Structures are given as C-alpha cells and as structure tokens.
Amino acid sequence: MDAFFASVEQRDNPDLRGKPVAVGGSRERGVVAAASYEARRFGVHSAMPSVTARRKCADLIFVKPRFDVYKQVSLQIREIFHEYTPLVEPLSLDEAYLDVTENLKGIPYATQVAREIRAKIFQETGLTASVGISYQKFLAKMASDQRKPNGMFVITPEMGPAFMEQLPIQKFHGIGPATAAKFNRLGIFTGLDLKGRSLEFLQERFGKAGSYYYWLAQGVDHRPVCPDRIRKSVGAENTFSNDLTELEAMKTALQPIIDKVWRHCDQTGVRGRTVTLKVKYADFHQITRSRTLSGMVEGREALEAASFELLSALVPFPKPVRLLGVSLSTLNTDEESEPPQLSLAL
C-alpha cells in the first residue's frame, strides 16, 4: 500500500489531501510512523524523529495514529487478496506476498491479477497500491518499489540477473545502514560486487546470513510464499518523554513494557526461552542484549528478572537512555520459517 497510514488519514479527512502529512507524535520525542508523498518530497520518512521532520518541512501536519482503523482496512484488503489466492503471506499491515501461479480465478497472467487487485482495492477502500511482480520473492519485493505510488513493475527471468547486478547494496531488502556500511568496507557496493565474492568469504564475515546474500547475488531465492507464518518473537518498547540515567528509573519504566509482553503471552499461550533487551541511547545509538534460558519463561516474574539482569549488566550507562524494549523469542510455536517480530505499541 502507498504511504498506508498517511493515505488512510487523507482519505478520511479531505482537509489533509494534497498536504504534507506525518502520522505520529508531534512532540519533541515523537517519531514519524508514516509520511504522505507530499511530505516525502521534503525528505520526511518513517522512523524519523518528529523534530527533524518539522525542520525539513515547516508546514508538516502531524496526525495521531489510529491503529484500529489501519488494521480494519488491512483486513479488508487481505479479503481481496484471498479472492484470488489462498497463498497470502502478510509482512505487515500494508504489505504481503501473493503466489498467483495457480490462482482461484484461473487468470493466466500475474500482471492481469495485479491490475484487478489494484483496481478492486481502490474501488473498495479508495486507496492505491503498488505491485512488484517477479519469479521469486526478493525480486518481487524490489520490483514493488520501482513504480510507487500507484504503479506496477515486472522483473522477468531475463531481466533478473542484470537488475540484481546493478542494484546498490543499500537497496537490498533486509540490508540496513550498518550492514551496508560493512559491505562497503569490504569493497562491495552493488549486486555485481556481491556476486563476485565466494560463499566462504561471505559466510566467514556474515555467518548464516552470508549464505543468503551469496545465493541472492546468484539470482537464487527458493523461499515459498507461506500463508501460515508463525511469529518468531513478541515484544514491546517505549520512547520516554525525558532521557533516563538511573537504573531504578529504568526498571520502573520497564514495568509497563514487561506487562504488555506478558499480557500477550498470557492471552495466546505463547512462551519463549530467549529474553532480549533493547536500549536506544540519547544519540540514537542502539544495542540489544539477550539471554536464553534453559526452559520456557513461564511467568511474568521470570521475564522481569531476566530483563532486569540484562539491564543491570549495562551499568554504568555510557549515555542517557531514550528508549527501552523487551522481547521474547525462541517461542514454543517456532518452526523453520523466518517471520517478523510482532511489535506491540504502548
């Protein structure tokens, strides 16, 4: 979906149409959750601090997020997907993989399926969607960014190798700024550079991910579309109105975060063995610390104890802390798949 949260807000409030809109908190500590395309022209994007966004666009309009509305629209869109194929793998509220090789409508061409789905989404929700079409998941994802907003792009098997070779390494889906910088230090700036490195070279420097990068560069991605993806972890986090410097204050701030995580575990019956603490400092440098227990975390007290232990090990804190998060992974529902983390907003 194109600028999903912001587009929903512009749809529901005509006064926002054609104007730069940011969904998120406008306060000094706020963060942009989504930006309209009018705002993106000024360099505003998701995950950007609200203060920075305001500096980039003085006329930026901040709107409080309505996640219940976004979820409802997302479910409406997924119903449309399922009219065409049962093989729908949601990645988030606004994105999904669909395998339409054998679709319920018997349509022979993926491009035709895509046109019908985009038209139906617009007809039923008033929102636009962009589609990437290819013979494997990675290239389909890359294709989906080529004609935004409200566009469609196809990468055929003939186009695939050349597209991959010219792709800047920082544009590879799943490669963030830190990993891209590491690639650059190794002299790898494009898919072609990556393709020239051996499997052993990449495994030595990137571990298990090295194999994934190697085969991507060779144009190989055999991952199927998995309609029943099982969550790998459950977590919650919070950005504080003021930076924290004292351990006891941080322990107090962790309480509602731990409550949120355990409430989900209690309601779903999910249990896990690995507790991870996330810390973001005032300068936005972020670290994580994890501990894997011998058995499942069976109570809130155990989750709290492990979280506090990880936090206490960081004393003395090198810088004030602006965000803390806790997640639980190695779940009792884990399988071979690699699903995304469920983020529970506070």
Phi, psi and chi 1 to 4 in degrees:
 res  aa     phi    psi   chi1   chi2   chi3   chi4
   1 MET       -  146.3  -60.1  -56.1  -63.6      -
   2 ASP   -86.4  116.9  -61.5  -39.7      -      -
   3 ALA    44.3   55.5      -      -      -      -
   4 PHE   -51.8  -60.8 -176.4   47.9      -      -
   5 PHE   -59.4  -45.9  -63.4  171.4      -      -
   6 ALA   -65.8  -38.0      -      -      -      -
   7 SER   -66.7  -37.0  -65.7      -      -      -
   8 VAL   -62.8  -42.6  170.9      -      -      -
   9 GLU   -65.3  -40.6  -63.4  -59.1  -23.8      -
  10 GLN   -69.3  -33.5  -71.3  178.2  -44.9      -
  11 ARG   -64.2  -44.2  179.5 -163.0   68.2  175.8
  12 ASP   -82.1  -16.8  -66.0  -10.7      -      -
  13 ASN  -130.5   98.0 -176.8   -7.4      -      -
  14 PRO   -56.3  -25.9  -25.0   35.0      -      -
  15 ASP   -65.6  -18.3  -69.1  -20.0      -      -
  16 LEU   -91.7   -9.8  -62.0  176.5      -      -
  17 ARG   -69.0  134.5  -66.1  172.5 -169.3  171.1
  18 GLY    79.2    4.4      -      -      -      -
  19 LYS  -114.9  155.8  -62.1  177.2 -178.6  177.9
  20 PRO   -72.3  118.7   24.5  -31.6      -      -
  21 VAL  -124.2  137.0  173.7      -      -      -
  22 ALA  -123.8  127.8      -      -      -      -
  23 VAL   -90.6  123.5  176.3      -      -      -
  24 GLY   149.5 -173.2      -      -      -      -
  25 GLY   -84.1  134.6      -      -      -      -
  26 SER   -89.2   -8.0   59.8      -      -      -
  27 ARG   -67.4  169.6  -63.0  173.9  -57.0  170.3
  28 GLU   -56.9  -34.6 -177.2  179.4  -10.5      -
  29 ARG   -93.3    4.0  -47.6  -71.4  -69.3 -172.8
  30 GLY   -71.9  164.6      -      -      -      -
  31 VAL  -134.4  142.3  175.9      -      -      -
  32 VAL   -76.2  122.4  174.9      -      -      -
  33 ALA   -88.0  -30.5      -      -      -      -
  34 ALA  -161.2  151.1      -      -      -      -
  35 ALA  -130.7  138.5      -      -      -      -
  36 SER   -69.4  164.7   68.3      -      -      -
  37 TYR   -66.9  -27.8  -79.6   93.3      -      -
  38 GLU   -64.3  -36.7  -65.5   84.5   -3.8      -
  39 ALA   -75.3  -33.5      -      -      -      -
  40 ARG   -64.8  -26.4  -65.9 -176.9 -171.3 -171.8
  41 ARG   -63.4  -22.0  -64.3 -168.8 -171.6  104.4
  42 PHE   -93.2    0.8  -68.8   88.0      -      -
  43 GLY    93.5    8.7      -      -      -      -
  44 VAL   -80.9  134.2  177.2      -      -      -
  45 HIS  -147.1  167.9   57.1   76.1      -      -
  46 SER   -63.1  150.6   61.0      -      -      -
  47 ALA    74.8    2.2      -      -      -      -
  48 MET   -81.7  137.4  174.4  178.9  -76.5      -
  49 PRO   -57.5  139.2  -24.4   33.8      -      -
  50 SER   -59.9  -35.1  -61.9      -      -      -
  51 VAL   -61.2  -43.7  172.5      -      -      -
  52 THR   -64.8  -42.0  -54.8      -      -      -
  53 ALA   -61.6  -41.1      -      -      -      -
  54 ARG   -65.1  -36.4 -177.7   82.1   74.0 -176.2
  55 ARG   -66.4  -36.3  -78.5 -160.1  -60.4  -94.4
  56 LYS   -74.3  -30.3  -72.0 -179.0  173.6  -71.1
  57 CYS  -140.7  100.2 -179.5      -      -      -
  58 ALA   -64.9  -26.9      -      -      -      -
  59 ASP   -93.6   11.7  -64.2  -34.4      -      -
  60 LEU   -61.5  132.6 -170.5   62.0      -      -
  61 ILE  -103.3  120.6  -58.3  169.9      -      -
  62 PHE   -92.1  135.9  -79.3   91.2      -      -
  63 VAL  -126.5  133.5  179.0      -      -      -
  64 LYS   -66.8  137.5  -71.5 -175.4  177.2  179.5
  65 PRO   -67.6  146.5   21.4  -30.3      -      -
  66 ARG  -123.2   78.7  -60.8 -179.3  -64.1  154.4
  67 PHE   -63.7  -29.0  -69.8  108.9      -      -
  68 ASP   -64.6  -37.1   55.2  -25.6      -      -
  69 VAL   -69.6  -44.6  175.4      -      -      -
  70 TYR   -61.1  -39.6  -50.8  147.1      -      -
  71 LYS   -65.4  -40.9 -175.6  174.1 -178.1  179.8
  72 GLN   -64.2  -42.4 -170.6   56.6   44.9      -
  73 VAL   -65.4  -39.1  177.0      -      -      -
  74 SER   -60.4  -42.8  176.9      -      -      -
  75 LEU   -64.9  -36.8  -67.9  173.6      -      -
  76 GLN   -62.0  -41.2 -171.6  178.8    0.5      -
  77 ILE   -69.7  -38.7  -67.9  165.0      -      -
  78 ARG   -65.0  -32.6  -73.0 -175.7 -164.5  175.3
  79 GLU   -61.7  -37.0  -73.3 -179.4    5.4      -
  80 ILE   -65.1  -44.5  -64.8  172.4      -      -
  81 PHE   -54.2  -45.6  -67.0  160.0      -      -
  82 HIS   -71.3  -11.4  -78.9  -77.0      -      -
  83 GLU   -71.7  -18.9  -68.6  177.8   17.4      -
  84 TYR  -107.9  -32.0  -70.5   82.5      -      -
  85 THR  -159.6  142.7  174.8      -      -      -
  86 PRO   -79.1  -11.5   28.9  -34.7      -      -
  87 LEU   -90.3   78.2  -61.5  177.2      -      -
  88 VAL  -119.2  122.4  177.2      -      -      -
  89 GLU  -115.6   96.7  179.7 -179.4  -35.3      -
  90 PRO   -66.7  137.3  -16.2   30.7      -      -
  91 LEU  -102.0  -29.4  -60.2 -178.7      -      -
  92 SER  -166.3 -172.5   58.5      -      -      -
  93 LEU   -63.1  -26.9  -71.2  178.8      -      -
  94 ASP  -117.0   14.3   66.2  -22.7      -      -
  95 GLU  -152.2  144.3 -169.7  171.1   17.5      -
  96 ALA  -159.1  153.8      -      -      -      -
  97 TYR   -93.8  140.5  -73.1  115.6      -      -
  98 LEU  -127.5  133.4  -78.6   69.2      -      -
  99 ASP   -99.5  111.6 -174.9  -21.3      -      -
 100 VAL  -112.3   21.2  -62.9      -      -      -
 101 THR   -54.5  -48.8  -51.8      -      -      -
 102 GLU  -122.0   93.0  -63.8  179.8    6.0      -
 103 ASN   -96.7  162.0   57.4   83.4      -      -
 104 LEU   -69.5  -17.8  -61.0  175.9      -      -
 105 LYS   -93.2   -8.2  -55.3  -86.5 -171.3  177.5
 106 GLY    69.1   25.6      -      -      -      -
 107 ILE   -79.6  128.2  -61.4  172.2      -      -
 108 PRO   -77.3  -18.9   26.8  -33.1      -      -
 109 TYR  -120.0  131.7  -58.5  109.3      -      -
 110 ALA   -62.0  -34.5      -      -      -      -
 111 THR   -62.8  -37.5   50.2      -      -      -
 112 GLN   -68.3  -41.4 -175.0 -179.5  -17.5      -
 113 VAL   -58.6  -45.5  174.3      -      -      -
 114 ALA   -62.0  -43.6      -      -      -      -
 115 ARG   -61.7  -42.5  -71.4 -168.5 -172.3   97.0
 116 GLU   -65.2  -42.9  -72.6 -167.8   15.2      -
 117 ILE   -64.9  -44.3  -71.9  176.3      -      -
 118 ARG   -61.4  -41.9  -71.6  174.9   58.2 -136.0
 119 ALA   -65.5  -39.9      -      -      -      -
 120 LYS   -71.1  -37.9 -168.0  154.1 -169.0  176.5
 121 ILE   -59.6  -45.2  -72.5  173.9      -      -
 122 PHE   -66.5  -40.7 -174.9   75.6      -      -
 123 GLN   -62.5  -41.6  177.6 -174.0   -6.1      -
 124 GLU   -91.4  -23.5  -64.1 -168.6   10.6      -
 125 THR  -121.4  -16.0   70.3      -      -      -
 126 GLY    75.8   13.7      -      -      -      -
 127 LEU  -115.2  155.1  -58.3  170.8      -      -
 128 THR  -104.4  151.9   62.3      -      -      -
 129 ALA  -131.4  148.5      -      -      -      -
 130 SER  -111.6  145.2  -65.5      -      -      -
 131 VAL  -127.3  136.5  179.8      -      -      -
 132 GLY  -111.9  132.3      -      -      -      -
 133 ILE  -122.8  128.4  -58.5  169.6      -      -
 134 SER  -160.5 -177.7 -163.1      -      -      -
 135 TYR   -93.3    1.1   53.7   95.5      -      -
 136 GLN  -152.8  162.2   45.2  133.1  -63.9      -
 137 LYS   -65.6  -44.3  -69.1  171.5   83.2  170.7
 138 PHE   -60.3  -48.1  178.3   80.4      -      -
 139 LEU   -69.3  -32.1  -72.5  176.0      -      -
 140 ALA   -63.3  -41.7      -      -      -      -
 141 LYS   -63.0  -46.1  167.4   61.2 -178.7  172.0
 142 MET   -62.3  -38.7  -65.8  -66.6   94.6      -
 143 ALA   -65.7  -31.1      -      -      -      -
 144 SER   -65.9  -18.7   70.1      -      -      -
 145 ASP   -93.0   -4.1  -67.6  -31.7      -      -
 146 GLN   -79.8  -26.4  -61.3  -61.3  -52.7      -
 147 ARG  -127.7   30.9  -66.9  -72.1 -174.5  -91.6
 148 LYS   -76.6  145.8  -82.4 -175.1  167.9  -70.1
 149 PRO   -88.2  162.5   32.4  -34.9      -      -
 150 ASN    57.0   46.3 -164.3   25.0      -      -
 151 GLY  -134.6 -178.3      -      -      -      -
 152 MET  -146.8  140.5 -175.2  169.5   77.0      -
 153 PHE  -143.2  137.8 -169.8   74.9      -      -
 154 VAL  -115.6  132.6 -178.9      -      -      -
 155 ILE  -114.6  108.1  -61.0  177.2      -      -
 156 THR   -81.8  166.5   65.7      -      -      -
 157 PRO   -57.2  -31.5  -27.8   35.9      -      -
 158 GLU   -70.9  -33.4  -67.0   75.5   22.9      -
 159 MET   -82.6  -25.9  -64.8  166.9   56.3      -
 160 GLY   -51.6  -54.8      -      -      -      -
 161 PRO   -57.7  -46.0  -26.4   36.0      -      -
 162 ALA   -66.2  -39.0      -      -      -      -
 163 PHE   -61.9  -45.1 -178.8   91.3      -      -
 164 MET   -63.9  -40.8 -172.0   78.0   75.4      -
 165 GLU   -66.7  -35.9  -71.2  176.1    2.4      -
 166 GLN   -87.4   -6.5   58.7   80.8   35.8      -
 167 LEU   -71.5  124.0 -167.8   66.7      -      -
 168 PRO   -60.1  141.4  -21.6   33.4      -      -
 169 ILE   -60.3  -32.2 -157.6   70.4      -      -
 170 GLN   -72.5  -12.2   66.4  -90.5   19.9      -
 171 LYS   -90.3   -8.8  -64.5  -70.7 -172.3 -178.9
 172 PHE   -63.1  128.9  -86.9   57.2      -      -
 173 HIS   -60.0  128.7  176.5   52.7      -      -
 174 GLY    95.7   -8.2      -      -      -      -
 175 ILE  -101.9  112.3  -66.9 -178.3      -      -
 176 GLY   -88.0 -178.4      -      -      -      -
 177 PRO   -58.2  -41.0  -25.7   34.9      -      -
 178 ALA   -66.9  -44.3      -      -      -      -
 179 THR   -68.0  -38.4  -54.9      -      -      -
 180 ALA   -62.1  -40.2      -      -      -      -
 181 ALA   -64.1  -38.2      -      -      -      -
 182 LYS   -64.3  -43.1 -176.4  175.4  180.0 -179.6
 183 PHE   -58.9  -45.3  -87.7  118.7      -      -
 184 ASN   -60.5  -38.2  -67.5  165.9      -      -
 185 ARG   -64.8  -25.5  -71.0 -166.4  -63.6  -89.0
 186 LEU   -89.4    5.2  -64.9  168.8      -      -
 187 GLY    81.5   19.4      -      -      -      -
 188 ILE  -109.0  111.4  -60.2  172.4      -      -
 189 PHE  -119.2  -18.0  -62.0   91.7      -      -
 190 THR  -138.3  172.1   66.4      -      -      -
 191 GLY   -61.2  -32.9      -      -      -      -
 192 LEU   -65.8  -41.1 -179.0   60.0      -      -
 193 ASP   -61.8  -41.9  -63.8  -27.6      -      -
 194 LEU   -65.0  -39.9 -178.0   60.4      -      -
 195 LYS   -62.6  -26.3 -169.9  174.6 -177.9  178.9
 196 GLY   -81.8   -4.2      -      -      -      -
 197 ARG   -96.7  147.0  -58.0  -63.9  176.2  139.5
 198 SER   -78.5  161.6   69.3      -      -      -
 199 LEU   -60.4  -41.5  176.4   59.6      -      -
 200 GLU   -64.4  -41.1  -66.9   73.1   23.4      -
 201 PHE   -59.3  -46.5  176.3   90.5      -      -
 202 LEU   -73.1  -37.8  -65.7  171.7      -      -
 203 GLN   -64.8  -38.1  -73.9  177.3  -30.7      -
 204 GLU   -63.9  -33.5 -177.9  179.8  -30.1      -
 205 ARG  -100.3  -20.1  -72.3  156.2 -179.0   81.7
 206 PHE  -127.2    6.0  -64.4   94.6      -      -
 207 GLY    64.6 -139.4      -      -      -      -
 208 LYS   -61.2  -34.3  -70.5 -178.1  178.7  179.1
 209 ALA   -63.6  -24.5      -      -      -      -
 210 GLY   -58.2  -38.5      -      -      -      -
 211 SER   -64.7  -41.8  -60.9      -      -      -
 212 TYR   -61.3  -47.8  173.4   70.1      -      -
 213 TYR   -62.4  -40.7  -60.6  143.0      -      -
 214 TYR   -60.1  -49.9  173.7   80.9      -      -
 215 TRP   -70.9  -32.2  -71.3  112.0      -      -
 216 LEU   -59.2  -46.4  -85.4 -171.6      -      -
 217 ALA   -62.0  -28.3      -      -      -      -
 218 GLN   -83.0   -1.0  -50.1  -53.4  -47.1      -
 219 GLY    83.5   16.7      -      -      -      -
 220 VAL  -107.0  120.6  177.6      -      -      -
 221 ASP  -148.3   97.1 -177.4    4.8      -      -
 222 HIS   -94.6   10.3  -66.7  -49.2      -      -
 223 ARG   -62.3  127.3  -67.5  174.1  -60.6  157.2
 224 PRO   -81.1  162.8   31.8  -35.6      -      -
 225 VAL   -77.2  119.5  172.8      -      -      -
 226 CYS  -108.2  105.4  -58.1      -      -      -
 227 PRO   -71.9  -19.1   25.6  -33.9      -      -
 228 ASP  -116.2   58.4  -60.9  -46.6      -      -
 229 ARG   -70.1  134.1  -57.0  178.7   82.7 -157.1
 230 ILE   -98.0  133.8  -60.4  172.5      -      -
 231 ARG   -65.2  139.5  -61.5 -167.6 -175.0  -81.4
 232 LYS   -87.7  -30.1 -171.8  177.3 -178.0 -178.9
 233 SER  -155.3  162.6   63.7      -      -      -
 234 VAL  -129.4  134.7   54.9      -      -      -
 235 GLY  -153.7  167.5      -      -      -      -
 236 ALA  -146.7  155.3      -      -      -      -
 237 GLU  -151.3  166.0   60.8 -174.5   41.2      -
 238 ASN  -149.8  136.9 -164.0   15.6      -      -
 239 THR   -96.9  130.2  -59.9      -      -      -
 240 PHE   -89.4  150.1  -49.3  119.2      -      -
 241 SER   -67.3  -27.7   55.0      -      -      -
 242 ASN  -132.9  143.4  -63.6  -62.9      -      -
 243 ASP   -61.2  143.8  -66.7  -25.1      -      -
 244 LEU  -104.1  143.2  -55.6 -179.6      -      -
 245 THR  -126.1  -18.4   56.8      -      -      -
 246 GLU  -104.9  141.7  -58.3  -62.3  -32.6      -
 247 LEU   -58.4  -45.7  176.4   61.6      -      -
 248 GLU   -64.2  -37.2  -70.5  -53.3  -46.2      -
 249 ALA   -64.8  -36.3      -      -      -      -
 250 MET   -70.0  -38.5  -67.0 -177.8 -156.4      -
 251 LYS   -62.3  -40.1  -73.9 -176.1  175.2 -179.5
 252 THR   -63.8  -42.5  -60.5      -      -      -
 253 ALA   -67.4  -26.6      -      -      -      -
 254 LEU   -74.1  -22.6  -88.5 -179.8      -      -
 255 GLN   -55.7  -52.6  -65.5  -69.5  -11.7      -
 256 PRO   -66.9  -26.1   20.6  -31.7      -      -
 257 ILE   -68.2  -46.4  -61.5  172.7      -      -
 258 ILE   -63.1  -40.6  -65.5  168.4      -      -
 259 ASP   -57.4  -43.4  -74.8  -19.0      -      -
 260 LYS   -63.0  -45.8 -170.9   79.9  171.5 -179.2
 261 VAL   -64.0  -46.6  174.6      -      -      -
 262 TRP   -70.8  -29.6 -168.3 -107.0      -      -
 263 ARG   -61.7  -41.8 -169.7  177.1  -50.8  123.4
 264 HIS   -64.5  -43.1  176.2   81.1      -      -
 265 CYS   -60.9  -40.6  -67.3      -      -      -
 266 ASP   -65.5  -41.6 -125.3    8.8      -      -
 267 GLN   -73.2  -31.1  -68.7  171.1  -10.3      -
 268 THR  -102.9  -15.0   60.6      -      -      -
 269 GLY    79.8    6.0      -      -      -      -
 270 VAL   -72.4  138.1  166.4      -      -      -
 271 ARG  -133.0  155.6  -62.8  -69.0 -175.8  -91.9
 272 GLY  -144.6  168.1      -      -      -      -
 273 ARG  -111.6  -19.1  -67.3 -164.8  -62.4  118.1
 274 THR  -109.3  121.7  -59.2      -      -      -
 275 VAL  -102.9  129.4  178.5      -      -      -
 276 THR  -122.6  132.3  -60.3      -      -      -
 277 LEU  -104.5  131.1  175.6   75.1      -      -
 278 LYS  -110.5  132.2  175.5 -179.9  175.9 -178.8
 279 VAL  -130.4  126.9  179.0      -      -      -
 280 LYS  -117.5  123.6 -175.5 -179.8  -69.9 -175.5
 281 TYR   -83.1  172.5  -66.9  109.7      -      -
 282 ALA   -60.4  -27.6      -      -      -      -
 283 ASP   -89.3   11.0   61.9   -1.6      -      -
 284 PHE    74.7    3.9  -71.2   87.9      -      -
 285 HIS   -68.5  135.1  175.0   65.3      -      -
 286 GLN  -123.4  139.5 -180.0  176.9  -60.2      -
 287 ILE  -134.2  159.8   64.1  169.5      -      -
 288 THR  -131.9  147.9   57.6      -      -      -
 289 ARG  -133.6  133.9  -63.6  -68.4 -176.4  -92.3
 290 SER  -127.4  155.3  -60.3      -      -      -
 291 ARG  -142.3  126.9 -178.8 -172.7  171.4 -162.5
 292 THR  -102.1  122.5  -60.8      -      -      -
 293 LEU   -86.3  162.6  -51.8 -180.0      -      -
 294 SER   -71.0  -27.3   56.6      -      -      -
 295 GLY  -131.4  179.3      -      -      -      -
 296 MET   -68.0  146.4  -67.2  -69.5  175.1      -
 297 VAL   -74.5  110.6  175.6      -      -      -
 298 GLU  -102.5   -1.8  -67.4  -68.4   -8.7      -
 299 GLY  -153.4  161.2      -      -      -      -
 300 ARG   -61.8  -35.9 -174.5 -158.3  175.9  -77.5
 301 GLU   -61.6  -40.2  -64.5   75.8   13.7      -
 302 ALA   -67.1  -38.5      -      -      -      -
 303 LEU   -65.5  -41.8  179.1   60.6      -      -
 304 GLU   -64.8  -44.2  177.8 -174.7  -74.3      -
 305 ALA   -61.0  -44.5      -      -      -      -
 306 ALA   -66.9  -39.0      -      -      -      -
 307 SER   -65.1  -44.2  -58.7      -      -      -
 308 PHE   -65.8  -36.4  -75.4  178.7      -      -
 309 GLU   -63.0  -43.3 -179.8 -178.5  -31.7      -
 310 LEU   -65.8  -38.6  -67.5  167.7      -      -
 311 LEU   -68.0  -44.9 -178.7   66.6      -      -
 312 SER   -63.0  -29.9  -60.3      -      -      -
 313 ALA   -67.3  -13.8      -      -      -      -
 314 LEU   -89.0   -8.3  -62.1  175.6      -      -
 315 VAL   -69.7  134.7  176.7      -      -      -
 316 PRO   -79.0  143.2   29.6  -34.7      -      -
 317 PHE   -75.3  129.8  -62.5   97.2      -      -
 318 PRO   -69.6  -26.0   26.1  -34.0      -      -
 319 LYS  -148.4  160.7  -70.4  163.1  -79.3 -166.6
 320 PRO   -59.9  152.5  -24.0   33.8      -      -
 321 VAL  -107.0  129.9  171.3      -      -      -
 322 ARG  -105.1  -19.5   65.7  175.5  -81.3  119.1
 323 LEU  -147.5  141.9  173.9  148.3      -      -
 324 LEU  -130.8  145.7  -72.0  173.0      -      -
 325 GLY  -145.4  154.0      -      -      -      -
 326 VAL  -133.0  135.3  171.4      -      -      -
 327 SER  -136.0  157.0   62.7      -      -      -
 328 LEU  -123.3  126.2 -169.2   60.6      -      -
 329 SER  -133.4 -166.7   57.4      -      -      -
 330 THR    49.8   56.5  -40.4      -      -      -
 331 LEU   -75.7  160.0  -56.1 -179.5      -      -
 332 ASN   -75.3    3.2   55.5    1.2      -      -
 333 THR  -109.7    1.7   56.7      -      -      -
 334 ASP   -62.1  141.6  -84.9    0.4      -      -
 335 GLU  -132.0 -157.3  -70.5 -175.5   -5.5      -
 336 GLU   -77.7  -16.5  -69.1  -66.6  -37.6      -
 337 SER   -71.2  168.2   58.3      -      -      -
 338 GLU  -120.8   72.8  -68.0  -68.7  -24.7      -
 339 PRO   -81.9  166.1   28.9  -31.2      -      -
 340 PRO   -81.0  164.7   30.8  -34.6      -      -
 341 GLN   -73.3  141.1  172.8  170.3  -49.9      -
 342 LEU   -83.1  120.5  167.8   65.4      -      -
 343 SER  -103.2  122.2  179.3      -      -      -
 344 LEU  -102.8  105.4  -57.3  174.8      -      -
 345 ALA   -69.8  139.7      -      -      -      -
 346 LEU   -88.6      -  -69.2  173.8      -      -
